[in-house]
Amino acid sequence: MKYRVLKAFIDKKTFIGYNEGNTYESTDSERVAFLIEKGFLVGEKPSVEELDYIELKQMAKDLGIEGYNKMKKEALLEAVQRHGPTTSEN
């Protein structure tokens, strides 16, 4: 997931510096929760176009789209956009 940086910090795991307004990307939910709790990050809902194939499949499943399991990424994207949340909800 992607998160917006609210306060500058250096990630103690990667030693990468982040400034206010940068995007921080991580799948480590514990690390992200800590950074959000301390006020360094705020979560951003990714647009549908930014989702990877696995995330699109899960969203299609959640929306009840038939045949999602056999669709390619482009078809999944179109189906999710027709049946589900729009990018304007970010």
N, CA, C and O atoms as a GROMACS GRO file, in nm:
protein
  360
    1MET      N    1   0.082  -0.118   0.000
    1MET     CA    2   0.000   0.000   0.000
    1MET      C    3   0.087   0.125   0.000
    1MET      O    4   0.204   0.122   0.038
    2LYS      N    5   0.027   0.233  -0.044
    2LYS     CA    6   0.097   0.361  -0.049
    2LYS      C    7   0.041   0.455   0.056
    2LYS      O    8  -0.079   0.456   0.083
    3TYR      N    9   0.130   0.533   0.115
    3TYR     CA   10   0.094   0.626   0.220
    3TYR      C   11   0.162   0.760   0.194
    3TYR      O   12   0.272   0.764   0.140
    4ARG      N   13   0.096   0.868   0.232
    4ARG     CA   14   0.154   1.001   0.215
    4ARG      C   15   0.228   1.038   0.342
    4ARG      O   16   0.178   1.017   0.452
    5VAL      N   17   0.348   1.094   0.327
    5VAL     CA   18   0.432   1.133   0.440
    5VAL      C   19   0.386   1.269   0.492
    5VAL      O   20   0.376   1.366   0.416
    6LEU      N   21   0.357   1.275   0.622
    6LEU     CA   22   0.315   1.400   0.686
    6LEU      C   23   0.431   1.474   0.751
    6LEU      O   24   0.436   1.596   0.750
    7LYS      N   25   0.526   1.398   0.807
    7LYS     CA   26   0.644   1.454   0.871
    7LYS      C   27   0.767   1.380   0.819
    7LYS      O   28   0.763   1.259   0.801
    8ALA      N   29   0.874   1.454   0.795
    8ALA     CA   30   0.997   1.395   0.744
    8ALA      C   31   1.053   1.293   0.844
    8ALA      O   32   1.046   1.312   0.965
    9PHE      N   33   1.107   1.184   0.789
    9PHE     CA   34   1.169   1.081   0.873
    9PHE      C   35   1.263   0.997   0.788
    9PHE      O   36   1.257   0.998   0.665
   10ILE      N   37   1.351   0.924   0.857
   10ILE     CA   38   1.437   0.826   0.792
   10ILE      C   39   1.390   0.690   0.840
   10ILE      O   40   1.385   0.664   0.960
   11ASP      N   41   1.356   0.604   0.746
   11ASP     CA   42   1.306   0.471   0.781
   11ASP      C   43   1.420   0.391   0.844
   11ASP      O   44   1.524   0.372   0.782
   12LYS      N   45   1.399   0.346   0.967
   12LYS     CA   46   1.506   0.276   1.038
   12LYS      C   47   1.532   0.136   0.983
   12LYS      O   48   1.634   0.075   1.016
   13LYS      N   49   1.442   0.084   0.900
   13LYS     CA   50   1.464  -0.047   0.840
   13LYS      C   51   1.539  -0.038   0.707
   13LYS      O   52   1.625  -0.121   0.678
   14THR      N   53   1.506   0.064   0.627
   14THR     CA   54   1.568   0.076   0.494
   14THR      C   55   1.671   0.188   0.487
   14THR      O   56   1.748   0.195   0.391
   15PHE      N   57   1.673   0.276   0.586
   15PHE     CA   58   1.760   0.392   0.593
   15PHE      C   59   1.735   0.491   0.479
   15PHE      O   60   1.824   0.568   0.442
   16ILE      N   61   1.614   0.488   0.425
   16ILE     CA   62   1.575   0.582   0.320
   16ILE      C   63   1.505   0.700   0.387
   16ILE      O   64   1.420   0.682   0.475
   17GLY      N   65   1.542   0.822   0.344
   17GLY     CA   66   1.480   0.942   0.398
   17GLY      C   67   1.356   0.979   0.320
   17GLY      O   68   1.352   0.967   0.198
   18TYR      N   69   1.254   1.024   0.391
   18TYR     CA   70   1.128   1.066   0.330
   18TYR      C   71   1.096   1.207   0.379
   18TYR      O   72   1.108   1.237   0.498
   19ASN      N   73   1.055   1.293   0.286
   19ASN     CA   74   1.016   1.429   0.320
   19ASN      C   75   0.866   1.443   0.315
   19ASN      O   76   0.796   1.360   0.256
   20GLU      N   77   0.816   1.548   0.378
   20GLU     CA   78   0.673   1.576   0.378
   20GLU      C   79   0.621   1.579   0.234
   20GLU      O   80   0.678   1.644   0.148
   21GLY      N   81   0.512   1.507   0.210
   21GLY     CA   82   0.451   1.502   0.077
   21GLY      C   83   0.497   1.384  -0.008
   21GLY      O   84   0.434   1.352  -0.108
   22ASN      N   85   0.607   1.318   0.032
   22ASN     CA   86   0.653   1.200  -0.041
   22ASN      C   87   0.554   1.086  -0.024
   22ASN      O   88   0.464   1.092   0.060
   23THR      N   89   0.571   0.983  -0.105
   23THR     CA   90   0.492   0.862  -0.093
   23THR      C   91   0.578   0.753  -0.032
   23THR      O   92   0.689   0.728  -0.077
   24TYR      N   93   0.525   0.690   0.072
   24TYR     CA   94   0.592   0.578   0.139
   24TYR      C   95   0.515   0.453   0.103
   24TYR      O   96   0.393   0.447   0.120
   25GLU      N   97   0.585   0.353   0.053
   25GLU     CA   98   0.520   0.229   0.012
   25GLU      C   99   0.574   0.113   0.094
   25GLU      O  100   0.696   0.095   0.105
   26SER      N  101   0.483   0.034   0.152
   26SER     CA  102   0.524  -0.079   0.234
   26SER      C  103   0.410  -0.179   0.248
   26SER      O  104   0.292  -0.143   0.243
   27THR      N  105   0.447  -0.304   0.266
   27THR     CA  106   0.349  -0.408   0.296
   27THR      C  107   0.361  -0.454   0.442
   27THR      O  108   0.288  -0.543   0.486
   28ASP      N  109   0.453  -0.392   0.517
   28ASP     CA  110   0.474  -0.425   0.658
   28ASP      C  111   0.370  -0.350   0.742
   28ASP      O  112   0.390  -0.234   0.778
   29SER      N  113   0.259  -0.416   0.772
   29SER     CA  114   0.147  -0.350   0.839
   29SER      C  115   0.183  -0.299   0.978
   29SER      O  116   0.132  -0.196   1.021
   30GLU      N  117   0.270  -0.370   1.049
   30GLU     CA  118   0.310  -0.325   1.182
   30GLU      C  119   0.390  -0.196   1.174
   30GLU      O  120   0.369  -0.103   1.252
   31ARG      N  121   0.483  -0.189   1.079
   31ARG     CA  122   0.565  -0.069   1.061
   31ARG      C  123   0.478   0.049   1.021
   31ARG      O  124   0.493   0.159   1.073
   32VAL      N  125   0.387   0.026   0.928
   32VAL     CA  126   0.298   0.131   0.881
   32VAL      C  127   0.209   0.180   0.995
   32VAL      O  128   0.191   0.301   1.012
   33ALA      N  129   0.155   0.088   1.074
   33ALA     CA  130   0.069   0.126   1.187
   33ALA      C  131   0.147   0.213   1.285
   33ALA      O  132   0.093   0.312   1.337
   34PHE      N  133   0.272   0.178   1.311
   34PHE     CA  134   0.356   0.257   1.401
   34PHE      C  135   0.376   0.398   1.345
   34PHE      O  136   0.362   0.496   1.418
   35LEU      N  137   0.410   0.408   1.216
   35LEU     CA  138   0.436   0.538   1.155
   35LEU      C  139   0.310   0.624   1.150
   35LEU      O  140   0.318   0.746   1.166
   36ILE      N  141   0.195   0.563   1.128
   36ILE     CA  142   0.069   0.637   1.129
   36ILE      C  143   0.038   0.685   1.271
   36ILE      O  144  -0.001   0.800   1.291
   37GLU      N  145   0.056   0.597   1.368
   37GLU     CA  146   0.030   0.631   1.509
   37GLU      C  147   0.117   0.748   1.555
   37GLU      O  148   0.071   0.834   1.630
   38LYS      N  149   0.242   0.753   1.509
   38LYS     CA  150   0.334   0.859   1.549
   38LYS      C  151   0.318   0.985   1.465
   38LYS      O  152   0.388   1.084   1.487
   39GLY      N  153   0.227   0.982   1.368
   39GLY     CA  154   0.198   1.101   1.289
   39GLY      C  155   0.288   1.124   1.170
   39GLY      O  156   0.290   1.234   1.114
   40PHE      N  157   0.364   1.022   1.129
   40PHE     CA  158   0.452   1.037   1.014
   40PHE      C  159   0.381   1.012   0.881
   40PHE      O  160   0.419   1.068   0.779
   41LEU      N  161   0.277   0.928   0.882
   41LEU     CA  162   0.209   0.888   0.759
   41LEU      C  163   0.059   0.905   0.771
   41LEU      O  164   0.002   0.908   0.880
   42VAL      N  165  -0.004   0.916   0.654
   42VAL     CA  166  -0.149   0.908   0.644
   42VAL      C  167  -0.178   0.814   0.528
   42VAL      O  168  -0.112   0.820   0.424
   43GLY      N  169  -0.276   0.728   0.546
   43GLY     CA  170  -0.310   0.632   0.441
   43GLY      C  171  -0.376   0.699   0.323
   43GLY      O  172  -0.452   0.795   0.339
   44GLU      N  173  -0.346   0.650   0.206
   44GLU     CA  174  -0.410   0.696   0.083
   44GLU      C  175  -0.474   0.578   0.016
   44GLU      O  176  -0.410   0.474  -0.002
   45LYS      N  177  -0.597   0.592  -0.023
   45LYS     CA  178  -0.665   0.485  -0.096
   45LYS      C  179  -0.614   0.489  -0.240
   45LYS      O  180  -0.630   0.591  -0.307
   46PRO      N  181  -0.555   0.381  -0.288
   46PRO     CA  182  -0.504   0.383  -0.426
   46PRO      C  183  -0.619   0.385  -0.526
   46PRO      O  184  -0.728   0.333  -0.500
   47SER      N  185  -0.594   0.447  -0.641
   47SER     CA  186  -0.696   0.445  -0.746
   47SER      C  187  -0.701   0.304  -0.804
   47SER      O  188  -0.606   0.227  -0.791
   48VAL      N  189  -0.811   0.272  -0.868
   48VAL     CA  190  -0.829   0.138  -0.926
   48VAL      C  191  -0.716   0.109  -1.025
   48VAL      O  192  -0.669  -0.004  -1.033
   49GLU      N  193  -0.672   0.210  -1.099
   49GLU     CA  194  -0.566   0.191  -1.198
   49GLU      C  195  -0.433   0.152  -1.134
   49GLU      O  196  -0.349   0.091  -1.200
   50GLU      N  197  -0.413   0.186  -1.007
   50GLU     CA  198  -0.287   0.156  -0.938
   50GLU      C  199  -0.284   0.016  -0.876
   50GLU      O  200  -0.178  -0.029  -0.831
   51LEU      N  201  -0.396  -0.052  -0.874
   51LEU     CA  202  -0.401  -0.185  -0.813
   51LEU      C  203  -0.329  -0.287  -0.900
   51LEU      O  204  -0.332  -0.279  -1.023
   52ASP      N  205  -0.264  -0.384  -0.835
   52ASP     CA  206  -0.201  -0.491  -0.912
   52ASP      C  207  -0.304  -0.599  -0.944
   52ASP      O  208  -0.419  -0.591  -0.901
   53TYR      N  209  -0.261  -0.699  -1.019
   53TYR     CA  210  -0.351  -0.804  -1.067
   53TYR      C  211  -0.423  -0.876  -0.952
   53TYR      O  212  -0.544  -0.898  -0.959
   54ILE      N  213  -0.349  -0.911  -0.849
   54ILE     CA  214  -0.406  -0.984  -0.735
   54ILE      C  215  -0.511  -0.898  -0.664
   54ILE      O  216  -0.618  -0.947  -0.628
   55GLU      N  217  -0.480  -0.769  -0.645
   55GLU     CA  218  -0.576  -0.679  -0.579
   55GLU      C  219  -0.701  -0.661  -0.664
   55GLU      O  220  -0.812  -0.654  -0.611
   56LEU      N  221  -0.684  -0.652  -0.796
   56LEU     CA  222  -0.799  -0.640  -0.886
   56LEU      C  223  -0.887  -0.765  -0.879
   56LEU      O  224  -1.010  -0.755  -0.877
   57LYS      N  225  -0.823  -0.882  -0.876
   57LYS     CA  226  -0.900  -1.007  -0.865
   57LYS      C  227  -0.980  -1.011  -0.736
   57LYS      O  228  -1.097  -1.051  -0.736
   58GLN      N  229  -0.919  -0.969  -0.626
   58GLN     CA  230  -0.989  -0.968  -0.498
   58GLN      C  231  -1.106  -0.871  -0.501
   58GLN      O  232  -1.215  -0.901  -0.451
   59MET      N  233  -1.085  -0.754  -0.560
   59MET     CA  234  -1.192  -0.656  -0.568
   59MET      C  235  -1.306  -0.708  -0.655
   59MET      O  236  -1.423  -0.691  -0.621
   60ALA      N  237  -1.271  -0.772  -0.767
   60ALA     CA  238  -1.374  -0.829  -0.855
   60ALA      C  239  -1.453  -0.937  -0.782
   60ALA      O  240  -1.575  -0.946  -0.796
   61LYS      N  241  -1.384  -1.019  -0.706
   61LYS     CA  242  -1.451  -1.122  -0.627
   61LYS      C  243  -1.547  -1.059  -0.526
   61LYS      O  244  -1.661  -1.101  -0.513
   62ASP      N  245  -1.499  -0.957  -0.456
   62ASP     CA  246  -1.581  -0.888  -0.356
   62ASP      C  247  -1.704  -0.822  -0.419
   62ASP      O  248  -1.809  -0.813  -0.356
   63LEU      N  249  -1.690  -0.777  -0.543
   63LEU     CA  250  -1.801  -0.713  -0.614
   63LEU      C  251  -1.895  -0.813  -0.679
   63LEU      O  252  -2.000  -0.776  -0.731
   64GLY      N  253  -1.858  -0.941  -0.676
   64GLY     CA  254  -1.943  -1.045  -0.733
   64GLY      C  255  -1.940  -1.051  -0.885
   64GLY      O  256  -2.038  -1.091  -0.948
   65ILE      N  257  -1.828  -1.012  -0.944
   65ILE     CA  258  -1.814  -1.013  -1.090
   65ILE      C  259  -1.790  -1.157  -1.134
   65ILE      O  260  -1.694  -1.221  -1.091
   66GLU      N  261  -1.876  -1.206  -1.222
   66GLU     CA  262  -1.864  -1.344  -1.270
   66GLU      C  263  -1.746  -1.358  -1.366
   66GLU      O  264  -1.720  -1.269  -1.447
   67GLY      N  265  -1.677  -1.470  -1.355
   67GLY     CA  266  -1.566  -1.501  -1.445
   67GLY      C  267  -1.438  -1.424  -1.417
   67GLY      O  268  -1.345  -1.428  -1.498
   68TYR      N  269  -1.432  -1.355  -1.304
   68TYR     CA  270  -1.314  -1.274  -1.272
   68TYR      C  271  -1.186  -1.357  -1.268
   68TYR      O  272  -1.078  -1.306  -1.301
   69ASN      N  273  -1.196  -1.482  -1.228
   69ASN     CA  274  -1.078  -1.566  -1.210
   69ASN      C  275  -1.005  -1.596  -1.341
   69ASN      O  276  -0.886  -1.628  -1.339
   70LYS      N  277  -1.075  -1.585  -1.454
   70LYS     CA  278  -1.014  -1.614  -1.584
   70LYS      C  279  -0.978  -1.488  -1.661
   70LYS      O  280  -0.923  -1.497  -1.771
   71MET      N  281  -1.008  -1.371  -1.605
   71MET     CA  282  -0.983  -1.245  -1.676
   71MET      C  283  -0.838  -1.202  -1.666
   71MET      O  284  -0.770  -1.229  -1.567
   72LYS      N  285  -0.792  -1.134  -1.771
   72LYS     CA  286  -0.661  -1.071  -1.768
   72LYS      C  287  -0.675  -0.936  -1.698
   72LYS      O  288  -0.786  -0.890  -1.673
   73LYS      N  289  -0.562  -0.875  -1.666
   73LYS     CA  290  -0.563  -0.752  -1.588
   73LYS      C  291  -0.649  -0.643  -1.652
   73LYS      O  292  -0.727  -0.577  -1.583
   74GLU      N  293  -0.637  -0.624  -1.783
   74GLU     CA  294  -0.712  -0.518  -1.851
   74GLU      C  295  -0.862  -0.541  -1.840
   74GLU      O  296  -0.938  -0.447  -1.816
   75ALA      N  297  -0.905  -0.666  -1.856
   75ALA     CA  298  -1.047  -0.699  -1.845
   75ALA      C  299  -1.096  -0.681  -1.702
   75ALA      O  300  -1.207  -0.633  -1.679
   76LEU      N  301  -1.012  -0.720  -1.605
   76LEU     CA  302  -1.048  -0.700  -1.465
   76LEU      C  303  -1.066  -0.552  -1.434
   76LEU      O  304  -1.162  -0.512  -1.368
   77LEU      N  305  -0.973  -0.471  -1.482
   77LEU     CA  306  -0.979  -0.328  -1.459
   77LEU      C  307  -1.109  -0.270  -1.513
   77LEU      O  308  -1.176  -0.193  -1.445
   78GLU      N  309  -1.144  -0.306  -1.635
   78GLU     CA  310  -1.268  -0.257  -1.696
   78GLU      C  311  -1.390  -0.304  -1.617
   78GLU      O  312  -1.482  -0.226  -1.593
   79ALA      N  313  -1.391  -0.430  -1.577
   79ALA     CA  314  -1.506  -0.485  -1.503
   79ALA      C  315  -1.521  -0.417  -1.367
   79ALA      O  316  -1.632  -0.384  -1.326
   80VAL      N  317  -1.411  -0.397  -1.298
   80VAL     CA  318  -1.416  -0.332  -1.167
   80VAL      C  319  -1.463  -0.188  -1.182
   80VAL      O  320  -1.542  -0.140  -1.101
   81GLN      N  321  -1.414  -0.119  -1.284
   81GLN     CA  322  -1.456   0.019  -1.305
   81GLN      C  323  -1.605   0.028  -1.336
   81GLN      O  324  -1.672   0.123  -1.295
   82ARG      N  325  -1.659  -0.069  -1.409
   82ARG     CA  326  -1.802  -0.069  -1.442
   82ARG      C  327  -1.888  -0.101  -1.321
   82ARG      O  328  -1.995  -0.043  -1.304
   83HIS      N  329  -1.842  -0.193  -1.236
   83HIS     CA  330  -1.926  -0.244  -1.128
   83HIS      C  331  -1.892  -0.188  -0.990
   83HIS      O  332  -1.972  -0.200  -0.897
   84GLY      N  333  -1.777  -0.129  -0.977
   84GLY     CA  334  -1.734  -0.096  -0.842
   84GLY      C  335  -1.702   0.050  -0.821
   84GLY      O  336  -1.751   0.138  -0.892
   85PRO      N  337  -1.616   0.073  -0.722
   85PRO     CA  338  -1.580   0.210  -0.685
   85PRO      C  339  -1.506   0.279  -0.798
   85PRO      O  340  -1.433   0.216  -0.875
   86THR      N  341  -1.525   0.409  -0.806
   86THR     CA  342  -1.457   0.488  -0.909
   86THR      C  343  -1.334   0.554  -0.849
   86THR      O  344  -1.320   0.561  -0.727
   87THR      N  345  -1.247   0.602  -0.934
   87THR     CA  346  -1.126   0.668  -0.886
   87THR      C  347  -1.157   0.801  -0.820
   87THR      O  348  -1.072   0.854  -0.748
   88SER      N  349  -1.275   0.857  -0.840
   88SER     CA  350  -1.310   0.984  -0.778
   88SER      C  351  -1.336   0.971  -0.629
   88SER      O  352  -1.354   1.072  -0.561
   89GLU      N  353  -1.338   0.849  -0.576
   89GLU     CA  354  -1.362   0.828  -0.434
   89GLU      C  355  -1.236   0.846  -0.351
   89GLU      O  356  -1.244   0.837  -0.229
   90ASN      N  357  -1.121   0.869  -0.412
   90ASN     CA  358  -0.995   0.881  -0.338
   90ASN      C  359  -0.992   1.003  -0.252
   90ASN      O  360  -0.893   1.028  -0.183
   0.00000   0.00000   0.00000
